[in-house]
């Protein structure tokens, strides 16, 4: 894989992580996607007066967590708005494959599943195996201990029921 592809993949992974954080914030606060987006992507106004340095030491860990410099901003916005704009649609795709009610899922699991359903439906340029793998990585990083296994199984079933992804899975299977 070229260095350029590695950078692109790292930026996409960062976008997914930031989008998950933004969606989690939405889940907790009920703020609009636009309000949350502005918190993650503050508008740059070079004419605004510069603030004085803070009197207390800044929280470096928090700054790093919110640093969007190495993030695919287009994908970040797409995931944030795309998931929230059509929540019911993603839930309808996911619900038949759950062993419990959507509301009883861990909040992070629920968001990762919605993001995965979004990408499976709206991003045919990203192979289904990559979508599922990235969702699994998010679950490992932010979810409950074994949630990545659950995410993997549910999103695999969602992909197999999606007409476009079912054809992709069929093509992959016939190449073996």
C-alpha positions in Angstrom: 0.0 0.0 0.0 1.4 3.4 -0.9 2.1 6.1 1.6 -0.7 8.2 0.1 -3.2 5.4 0.6 -2.1 4.9 4.2 -2.6 8.6 4.9 -6.0 8.5 3.2 -7.0 5.4 5.3 -5.7 7.1 8.5 -7.7 10.2 7.7 -10.9 8.1 7.1 -10.3 6.2 10.4 -9.9 9.5 12.2 -13.2 10.8 10.6 -15.0 7.7 11.8 -13.7 8.2 15.3 -14.6 11.9 15.4 -18.0 11.2 13.9 -18.7 8.5 16.6 -17.6 11.1 19.3 -19.9 13.7 17.7 -22.8 11.3 17.4 -22.3 10.2 21.1 -22.4 13.9 22.0 -25.7 14.2 20.1 -27.1 11.2 21.9 -26.2 12.8 25.3 -27.2 16.4 24.6 -29.8 16.3 21.9 -28.0 19.2 20.1 -28.4 19.5 16.4 -25.9 18.1 14.0 -24.9 21.6 13.0 -24.3 22.7 16.6 -22.1 19.7 17.2 -20.3 20.1 13.9 -19.4 23.7 14.9 -17.9 22.4 18.1 -15.7 19.9 16.2 -15.0 22.3 13.3 -15.0 25.8 14.6 -15.2 28.4 11.9 -11.8 30.0 11.2 -12.1 33.8 11.3 -8.6 35.3 10.8 -10.0 38.8 11.5 -11.1 37.9 15.0 -8.9 39.1 17.7 -6.6 36.4 19.2 -7.4 35.2 22.6 -4.8 35.6 25.4 -3.1 32.4 26.4 -5.0 30.6 29.1 -3.9 31.2 32.7 -4.1 27.4 33.4 -2.3 24.7 31.6 -4.4 23.5 28.6 -5.6 19.9 28.6 -3.3 18.4 26.0 -5.2 15.1 25.9 -8.5 16.8 25.2 -6.8 19.0 22.5 -5.4 15.9 20.8 -8.8 14.1 21.0 -10.5 17.0 19.2 -7.7 17.7 16.7 -9.2 17.5 13.3 -6.0 18.3 11.3 -5.5 14.7 10.1 -9.1 13.9 9.6 -11.1 13.4 6.4 -13.5 16.3 7.0 -15.8 15.4 4.2 -16.4 11.9 5.6 -16.8 13.3 9.1 -19.5 15.6 8.0 -21.1 13.0 5.8 -21.3 10.5 8.7 -22.6 13.0 11.2 -25.3 14.3 9.0 -26.0 11.1 7.1 -26.6 9.1 10.2 -28.8 11.7 11.9 -30.8 12.7 8.9 -32.1 9.1 8.3 -31.9 7.4 11.8 -35.1 5.5 11.3 -33.9 4.0 8.0 -30.7 2.7 9.5 -32.6 1.3 12.5 -34.9 -0.5 10.2 -32.0 -2.1 8.4 -30.4 -3.1 11.7 -33.3 -4.2 13.9 -34.2 -7.5 12.2 -30.7 -8.7 13.0 -30.6 -7.9 16.7 -31.2 -10.3 19.5 -32.7 -7.5 21.7 -34.4 -4.2 21.3 -32.4 -1.4 19.7 -33.0 0.8 22.8 -31.3 -1.8 25.1 -28.1 -1.8 23.1 -25.0 -0.1 24.6 -25.1 3.5 23.3 -21.8 3.1 21.5 -22.9 -0.2 19.8 -26.0 1.5 18.6 -24.1 4.4 17.0 -21.4 2.1 15.5 -24.2 0.0 13.9 -25.9 3.1 12.5 -22.7 4.4 11.1 -22.0 0.9 9.6 -25.5 0.8 8.1 -25.0 4.2 6.6 -21.7 3.3 5.0 -23.0 0.0 3.7 -25.9 1.8 2.0 -24.4 5.1 0.9 -20.7 4.4 0.3 -20.5 1.6 -2.3 -16.9 2.9 -3.1 -15.8 1.4 0.3 -15.8 -2.4 0.2 -18.2 -4.0 2.7 -15.4 -5.8 4.4 -13.7 -2.5 5.1 -16.9 -1.0 6.4 -17.4 -3.9 8.8 -13.7 -3.9 9.8 -13.7 -0.2 10.6 -16.9 -0.6 12.7 -15.3 -3.5 14.5 -12.2 -1.3 15.3 -14.5 1.5 16.6 -16.2 -1.0 18.8 -12.9 -2.3 20.1 -11.7 1.2 20.9 -14.9 2.7 22.3 -17.4 -0.1 23.0 -17.9 -2.7 25.7 -15.5 -5.6 25.9 -17.0 -8.0 23.5 -19.2 -5.6 21.5 -16.9 -5.9 18.4 -18.0 -9.5 17.9 -21.7 -8.4 18.0 -21.1 -5.5 15.7 -19.3 -7.8 13.2 -22.2 -10.3 13.2 -25.0 -7.7 12.8 -23.3 -5.7 10.1 -22.5 -8.8 8.2 -26.2 -9.7 8.1 -27.1 -6.1 7.2 -24.7 -6.3 4.3 -26.1 -9.6 3.1 -29.6 -8.2 3.0 -28.6 -5.1 1.1 -29.0 -5.6 -2.6 -25.8 -3.8 -3.7 -23.7 -5.4 -1.0 -25.2 -8.9 -1.5 -24.0 -8.7 -5.1 -20.6 -7.6 -3.9 -20.5 -10.5 -1.5 -21.6 -12.9 -4.3 -18.8 -11.6 -6.6 -16.2 -12.0 -3.8 -17.4 -15.6 -3.1 -17.3 -16.6 -6.8 -13.6 -15.4 -7.1 -12.4 -18.0 -4.6 
